[in-house]
Amino acid sequence: MRKFRIGEMTWSEFAEWLEKVNSIVLIPIGSLEQHGPHLPMDTDAYDAEYVCNEVAKRLLNDVWPLVAPTINYGVSMHHMDFPGTVTLSPKTLIDMLVDICGSLIKHGVKRILIINGHGGNTPSIQVACQIIKYRHPEVFIGTDLMGLAKSVKEKIFESKEHDIHAGESETSTSLANREKLVKVKEIEKTSKKPFKPELLEIGRIPSGDRIDYYAINVKQISELGYMGYPWKADKKKGEKMLKAYIENLAIFIRKLCKSQTQL
Ligand SMILES: [Zn+2]
């Protein structure tokens, strides 16, 4: 069977893949940060890696993507009031990504997609992508955080707002991909210590428009660390969500790798 995890390959196997295939390398990235009283701290990293592995298996005898080792830490400064959370500074993450992608590109990799499990990483990943593209215009470098399943997500989940952290969708996907680590009894308790959605609405004016961004500190908004409605979570919803995302990601990767257009 073909290998798809770079860490499990020998250098000569990787060299052969480069010479004969050279389709795309996926880099999963997550975080080590509090996920409320009910989800494990490595949820984002686990989910990103899970999705990459499933997509790679699906396309193994097709375009044959490879999966790089997961970056298990991220930018989590807004969660640092909760014990166990570890944060990188944005600069460290940018440098790491530029170094990792730069190494892959030096060996001849032409396409890299960073699969991100944590919103706090997004600005740094985007900056890294800009730097890499500036240095290597011939390379495709991009990132996604469930963007390819936005419309499906809206259909599956009840929460139309504030499903930000360890809420309905994330709890559902955790129930779907590693139920044993979800503390179901703690979910019931979350509803008794609600977060403060009004603090997420400060940026909004009566017309419904809102400013693009303001920084938050999670502890000020939620004593238990979650933002959203975890008690609405459901394993079936999570399975549907993961299935749809993996399918859409596979469609995109296939399209990108088969395309003759250079971006
Ligand atoms: Zn998360």
Residues whose N, C-alpha, C, O or C-beta is under 5 A from the ligand:
A	BS01	ZN	T43 D44 G117
